[in-house]
Amino acid sequence: MMFHSKKNAMKSFLSITVLACMPFLFFNSANASDGDKQLSNAAIASKKKACVSTASAASSFQSNIFQVASGRVTLIVMKQDAEPVLINIFDGDNQLIFKEKIKEDSVKQNFNMKNLDPGDYRFTISRNGECFTKTVTVK
């Protein structure tokens, strides 16, 4: 495999690593555990900024979200620098119900969504104008 730059090589490495880890992460994410982030419908005060999904092969971080039938959502974030990413979760009324700043290079977090009201919830992972969004549905 030939890369035109170090940056492209790193992005390809991150993408391949995320893909290789998916089966393991999915298998280990099927059941809720005590370490899951517990979500509720209580709104969090914040200054809302529009997040337009811009994540692509040129992104400075890689992220994905997996939803399993047990009411659990697994979030994966991988990056190669000290610049933090911000995780926000919004309910169907666009109210912020969860926010956290992640500084680690790679993170896997599980969210227990069983106690949420039925509806759509939007996850956004962002930094420096880049944004990854995914909507999950709670039934």
Helices and strands as residue ranges (DSSP letters): H 6-27, E 37-38, E 61-67, E 72-79, E 85-90, E 96-102, E 106-112, E 119-127, E 130-138
